[in-house]
Amino acid sequence: MPCLYICGECGAEHEIKPKEPVKCKDCTHRIMYKKRTDKMIQFEAR
Amino acid sequence: MSQTVSQLTRQPELEILEIKNDSIIFILSNTDISVANALRRVMIAEVPTMCIDLVEFESNNSVLCDEFIAHRLGLIPLVSDNIDKFCYTRDCSCSDRCDQCSVELRLNVKCTENRPRDVTSSDLLSQNSAVIPVSSQVTSSNSEQEIPIVKLRRGQEIKLRAIAKKGVGKEHAKWSPSCVATYQFQPIIVLNQNRIDELTDQQKEEWVGSCPTKVYSYSPHQSTQQVTIEDPLRCVYCLECKKKAESFGKPDLVHLEQKQDKFIFTVESSGALKPEDIVLYAIQIIKRKLTDIQGQMAEGML
C-alpha cells in the first residue's frame, strides 16, 4: 500500500518512497504531512 | 473475662439529616473512627459504577486529538442505577465483551453549519437506555447540565464507538460515584457568658471576627447584644477564637472539644448513583469483605 503524504503548502497528495527526499513534487515545499489512517483506532479512556 | 461478646459489641446508629438529589448528610454514631473512615474510603474507591473505558475512533478531524477526546469521554459520569445487573469484564464468561459486562455508546456528529457546533454528552447515544450520560436524564434535561466534549467547525466530523465497563474508583477515579465523601466530628463549643460580658463591645466584635468560618455571631445593634453560636458545624478547629481569647487575658472564654464518637458525613454524588445508594452499597461492600475474612479464617482453622 503506498504511503501518501499531504503537502503543507499546496495540499497535493504525493507518495514518498524510502530514501526519497521529503519534498512536494508540485511546489518543492519540504513540509509534508502523513495522512490519517482509514482504519479504526482504539484508545483507553484513562 | 466476665464480659461476653454481646456486651462488648456496640450497635452503630445512623441518623439521616438531609437527602437531596445529589447529596446526603447523616450522622454515624456509637462506633469507632476506623469504621467511619472505612465507610468513607469504600464510598470513594470501591462502589462500582459504569464508565466509558474504550473508545474506537472511525474518524476525527476536530481540533482535539483522539486520546484527548477519549480521556474526556472517560470522565463523563453514566447513570449506574442498575449496576448490580452488570459484571466486571474480567469476571464475565464471554471471551471479549458482551451485553452483561459492557454498554456501547455511539457519537456521530458532523458540523454542516457556518457556526461552531458544540458536541456534548447529550450527543452520546447509548445502546442500553438505562446507562446514559448523567446529563441526559429526563429529570434534568436543561442544556446547562450537558457536558461539553468538543467544538466542531464547518466540515469537521467526529465518529466513534465508546465502550462503557463496570469498574471501581481504586482502579481509576472516573469510576468513583462520589464527588465529596467526608466526615467531621461533632464540635462541642461552650461559651462562658460571664467572661464575654466582661469584654467591651469592640472586643466582642473583634473576637467574633477572629473566627475564619464565622461560627459565632454578634451584632451590637441587637437589643440582646449577645454573642451567640451561629453554626457549630462550621468549626474547623483552627483555635483562632481560643488564641484571641488568650490575647484578651481570658483563656476560659470559650471551650472547644471534638466529640469523637459521632461522625457527621457529607456525601455528594457525581450523578452516577443516588447519594443514599452510595452509602448502602458501601455498607454492603464492607459487610461482604468482613464475611469473606470470616469464611477464610474458619477455613484456615480447620
Interface residues (C-beta under 8 A of the other chain):
Chain A: R36 M40 I41 Q42 F43 E44 A45 R46
Chain B: C51 I52 D53 L54 V55 E56 F57 E58 S59 N61 D66 E67 A70 H71 L73 G74 A162 H172 K174
